[in-house]
Amino acid sequence: MGLLSSQLSAANSVPTIESVPFFGNRLKHLDMRLLTETALITIAAVLAIKIFSDSWFMTPCILVSAALIPTVIKKSTLSEIGLSFGQTKHSLVVLGWTCLVVFPVMFCSLWLLKSYGLNLPLRPVLPQNQEWISWIFYQFMYVAVAEEVFFRGFLQGNILRLMKTMMARWPTQQCWVSIVISAACFAAAHMIVQGQIISVLTFLPGLVFGWLFIRTKSLLTPILFHGLANMSYYVMAGVFAA
């Protein structure tokens, strides 16, 4: 246990009161400026989307701006928020395997819901024949790109940087904490904007998106998977709802 273990006796005696500052020492290394910036920008972005939710074009603009403006102001590189596509082949391989694992699970889950007469979590709204191209473009460019740039590139990236200062000895735990927190914020944002408790289910794909971001160190895979997952869900749900 790192710091705690140095304060225990060889006989595994009960730790003294001096061993308690474990979390206190971690908080001393916490970048409060980065934490405050991340929290305020996230809250402001979600509230802005809620206010302008009637305009579908505002949501991607708000999310992308909320991620890029702080990056530009701090003169950081775009690769720091995942906008780097140097390992395209690796990203596509990870994408392929993820689709092979997740999409059958999605299909079986929807089939079970249908078999037991339960309602689907989200109502499928498919486009008309002449609107498929614009719908696909919307799913990838407006939904997937905007949400991944903000929730994975900006939010999860900042959480990971915060965790590296607090949990320097546990790199694996750093990654999983960033994945879980970003997925929770992703789900909370959907619940607030959509006003539906069922939107909490977006926490599950949020975990997958976050894992893909960590696994590939790029937004390419989570963006592509996000778009494909949205399309696959609507098509599958549309089939079962017919």
N, C-alpha and C positions, 0 to 999 in steps of 0.2 A: 504493500500500500504506500510506497514511497516515503513521504514525510512522516506518516504515522509510525511506520515500522522502526524508524530510527529512535523513536521515543518509547518503544516497548522494551522491556527487559528480556534477557535471554530465556527466562523461565515463563514467558508469555503472561506476565502479570497484567492486571488491569491497568490501562493507560491512565496517567495522571492528568490533572486539569490542564497541564501545559500542552497536551497532545491535541486539544480541541481545535486550535486555530487552523485546521486543515482547509476549510472553506474560506476562512478569513484571509489566509495567504493567497488563495486563488483569486479572491475578489480584488486584492491589491494589484494584481496583474491585469485586471479587466480594463479594457480601453473604453472608458465611460463616454468619451466623445464619439467613438464609432457606434457604441450601443445606442446612445441618444439619437444620433443621426439616423440610424437604421430604423429605430422604432417610430420616430416622428415622420419620416418619409413614408413608411409603410402605412401608418394610420391615415396620413393626409391623402395618399393615393387611393386607398379603399373608400374613404369618405367622398372624395371627388368623383369616383366612379359611381357611387351610390346616388350622388346628386345629379349627375349627368347620364344616368343609366338609360334614359330614353333615346340617347344618341349612340348608336352602335359604333360610330367612328371614334367617339371620344375615349372609349375604354382602352383600345390599343395605344392611342396617343399619350394618354396619361401614364400608362404602365411603362412604355418605352422611355418617355421623358423622365420619369421618376428614377429610372435606372441609369440613363446616360448623363443627365445633367450633373449629378454629384461626381461621376467618373471624370467628366470633362473639367469640372471646377478643380478637382484635386490633381489634374494632369496625369491621371492613371491611364494605363494602356487598356484597350478594349479586351485584351486577353484575360485581364483580371476579373472580368465578369463573364468569361466563357466564350467570348466572340473570337475564337481561334479554331481554325479547321485544318490544323497541320496533320492530324492523324485520321484522315477521312476513311481510309480502308478499315482501320480498327473500329472506328465508330459505326460503320455500316455492318460489320460482322456482329458487334454487340447488339445492334438494332435488330438484325435478323433473328438471333437466338432469343431475344426478349419477346419478339412478336410470336415466335413458335411456342413459347411457354405461356404467355399471358392471354393471347386471344382465344385459345381453346378453353381456358379457365373462365373467361368472360362469357363465352358461348354456353358452357355448361351451367353457369350461374343463372343466366337468363332463362335457360330451358327449365331449370328446377323451379324458378319463380312461376313460370307459366304453368308447369305441371301441377303445382299446388294452388293454382288460382290466385296468386298474389300479384299485386300491381308492380309494374316495372318502376325502378327508382326514379328515372327521368323519362318524361314523355318524349318519344321520338318524333321529330319534325323534319321530314325529308323534303327536298326540293322537287319541283316539277321537272319534267324532262329537259326543258330548255334552260334550266337554272343550275344544273349539276356542276358545270365548270366554275361558275361564280361561287357556288357553295363550297366546293373543294378549295378554291383559292382563299375563301374566307376562313375556313377551318385551319389552314396552315399559316397564312400570312397575318391574319388579324388575331386569331385566338392563340394558336400555338406559339408563334414567335413572340408576341407581346407578353403572354403570361410566363413563358420560360425565361425571357430576358430579365423580367423583374423578379419573379419568385425564386428562380434558380440562380441566374447570373448575379443579380444584385443582392437579394435577401439571403439566400443560402451561402453565397460567397462571403458576405460579411459575417454571418454566423460562424462559418468555418474559421475565419480569421480571429474572431473573438475566442473560439474554443481552443485555438492553437496557443493562445497566451494563458489560458486557464488549465488546459489539460495537455501540457506539452509532452508528458510521458505516455500518453495513451492515444496515439494517432487514429486507431480504429474507432475508438469511442468518440473522438472528435467528429469523424465523418458521420457516424450514425446519429449523433446529437443534432448535427446540422440538417440531416435528412428529415428527422422526425419533426423538428421545430418548423422548418420551411413547409413541410406537408401540412402541419397543423395550421399555420398561417394561411396557406393556400385554401384549406377547407373553410376556415373562419371567414375569409374574404368572400367566398362563394355564398356562404350562409347569410352574411350581412347584405350583400348586393342582391341576391335572389330572394331573400326573405323566406327561405324554406329550410326546415330542419333536416330534410333528406339530403340537402347539399353537403352534409357532413361526410357523405360517402366519397367525396372527392379527395378525402384524406388518403384513401388507398392508392389511387393512381399517382397522387402526390409523392408517395413513398417511392414508387417506381421511377418517376421523373427525377427525383433527387438522387436515387442510386445511380441512374444513368449518367447524371452530371458528374458525380464523383468518379464513376468507373472510367469515363472517357475524357474527363477534364475539358469538356467542350459542350456547348449548347446544341451542337448539330444533332446528336442522337436524341436528347429529350424533346427537341422541337419536332423532329420527324416522327418520333413515336407518339407524341401528344396529338399531332394531326391525324395519324393513322388510327390511334385509339378512339378519338372522337368519331371519326367516320365509321369505324367498325362497329362501335356501340350503336350508333343511330341506325345503321343498316340492319344489324342483328335484332335490335329492339323493334324496328319496323316490321321485320318478318314475323316475330312472335306476336306482335300486336295486331297483325292482320287477321 
